[in-house]
Amino acid sequence: MLQRLVAAGGSVPFSTFMDWALHDPDHGAYGSGRLRIGPDGDFTTAPSLGADFAALLAPQIAEWLQELQAHRPADQPLALVESGPGEGSLAADLAEALAVGWPDLAARCELVLVEPNAGMAARQRQRLAGCPFPCRWASFAQLAKAPPWGVLLAHEVLDALPVERIQWDGQRWRRQQVVLLEQAGAGALLRLEPGEPLAPELAAPLEDLGLLPPSPQRPAGWCTELHPGLEPWLAAAASALAAGPLLVIDYALEAWRYYAPQRSCGTLLAYRGQQATADPLLAPGEADLTAHLCIESVMRAAGATGWEALGQARQGAALLALGLAERLHALQQQPARDLASLLAQREALLRLVDPHALGDFRWLAFNRGLPLARPRFLREPELTPP
């Protein structure tokens, strides 16, 4: 990482540094495969807590696939596509759930993994060795050559797109740089410093996001993030599907919360060994770097790239609509032969909807190419009498 900075003249925009720290094939956290996901890894995701998350999501995926199957041309393949599949747990568990619950539908599907990092793809191949679906790895560009009809999942992917870190200097917004400093007796140090004023293409959304005109509540030194990678990612995703929905599941905030004056250091965090820090320069290449999504920025980028918004929900509400309460009730009816296992499963289910943890994730659904019914997770849950 330091050699790259030296070769670049000792200073690069934060977005460039973030891309290197995550995706460098030799030294990046994801590119090298160094990062581990799960309770015993660097950070925990909903799929890493067990198969319940996929089992709850499966009816929604099946419903979408059935709608696609009813409309697709006979020569078009049907695909479940996951971008940034992590350890491969969600893809594997969804394939198993669909094969058991909807075998006829599953027999017509393939699983496509979009993973740019060789280190992560190697672990995904191990995890999916027994997958009941035909399984392949491809980039969005490769899929665009013969795009399938399918469902695209992006679970904790967009929050890892490189962000621009910006800082108010009292008069104008500036793009933060990562600067390499050589100090006698201290060796090489990295520091974030304000760089050039924002270029017009980066400054364009500032007024809509509430960052212009200037506010006295944002003093000099106030900083936050912009998300210029959203539109290119969504455009590439759109080209990779002939038709079908996209489900984004991630930490996300409305602009008024994201850019609230009291949030003076943005949302950027680094995760390593189940510990979070607000210092993204602490262990470059050894930690996950992530920034929350701004919902308005996602919506604007989606509309500009041909995606139609289907709706959004917090994860807690979405999973309750998909039957989480019934799953918890069913656990209580199980014989207590393996009480420890049942309690662990119950705890994992509750973590999925805890508003102070994973339950505050946002589910953002989009569609392109054909009309779809209102997503199941946005409908009122059906209550069965006791």
Steps between C-alpha positions, in 0.01 A plus 500: 500500500782741592682417175188590303476832681866575434454417131197733491704789637412451867137614480178355350127571540342296779286313245818369334647396834176320595501309172860391557439406865209273407577365154874493439557136392801456727442734792128590498271366771267340244738469206741280693222304669640604838169628634277245679125538539308345789481495880859375515623732225542873455132590494163324512228511235144369509578197276800409716271449802344189344260384231190670647564828315502324162200285596299815575614674182440195277121548454562852367769374261276213388208736436718725287643203306148369437392839364804506272438146382146591400621781272845405374560384142557126469865546403586724796676346804370559852764603753551582865788749492686616810753781487773497763403162649742515794563148626223362275269424794194689375525353149546147634217524751260657249574230243431231762176667611375541143593143405301366797202735488463560125676208326336550159597865496850427628554250219471787250745732679871562514702679765732777380758654734644843417825518697790720386743373764678171434570439868132511590392302191727212605320471834159530331585205274573288807176604670292432187660171404177311574259764368180351352500769226733522200747760621735740320701815564475797262543876495219741416677567168506129417132461591412799281606301189205264554299642791268256676159567649562482871508631854805702606601517867740756647538423869749731674667582167425864421627616840847381394509700175779759528365830628625853464583646838426874495583776749363852552779756546272789597462627145478200267485122486827321440581141406699328774832342411695222668850638544818306575723678752854411597583602856839460661492216750135419424531346155228536240165640613169537317279802550175634355537857375274732299599514134370682194149654490233261377475465125160599352391139443556418868349827624182462290289312764604712800197731498253210470670325791476808722873578495454833320448786566751513788369455852661644816417166662775345287823665613834473322625142522152341472523198269283234344478272194362509147420188297608549137536123451126434528398604150775303317422191710125524437556558128720190479245301699221610265697384197555160663126414515258479209220552752440449869525649849795623702495474879750718688542416869731735687546763767335814360376836626279774362696808391369710790645245743813419301604864463363627832734765646569288809637217281825691461722209394267319260429127529830348390613203714770236489425147630762253611474213746140595594619847601393823330707816479437838337866512386511361143879532485576281802560164327477547120443170322415317822160653579167539325421861412134589478281810478121508537293563191301821455153386390439805281833445325410137430155596369641772275767268358247218449260726311783630280597146399157362413393337827144544626461523879269232645525614863710479812478374858714456806627145536308437819168582334593311183587179682188518715294529180683191370416288804765552766247505785360164385853359486565614856171344613592172330828492693306515826312183398819302443595233755775627727740216417759751376415806704831675430448475125141627521604795716781588260258492207252716689772753584608513134141563386458780752826661385359514148219732614668686787459871408835574666677243283412323173132589522574857391637389162300632205353281228476701176327323211524602134388351171559526129354348185153387612229582757524316831259464790560691822780314681384249756717661769306828460160337554331473836580161660212257507394423855378148572259452789645325807 
